[in-house]
Amino acid sequence: MDCLMFLGNLGTGEIIIIALIVLLLFGGKKIPELMRGIGKGVKNFKDGVKGIEEEIKLDDTESKN
């Protein structure tokens, strides 16, 4: 429940209404494409962060030697 703190005091009814509005705005066929795009973006972001973390670890080990 902590991850949904930004939603404030939204209840189930409000979330359903928001989902219906999104469905009306984008249509049923566009939503899977949008979710796929968001998923790819998140994956690329995680890969980038992981690469930076690996570079930092390599720099730390090289500087100690």
Beta strands, then each sheet from edge to edge (+ up, - down):
end
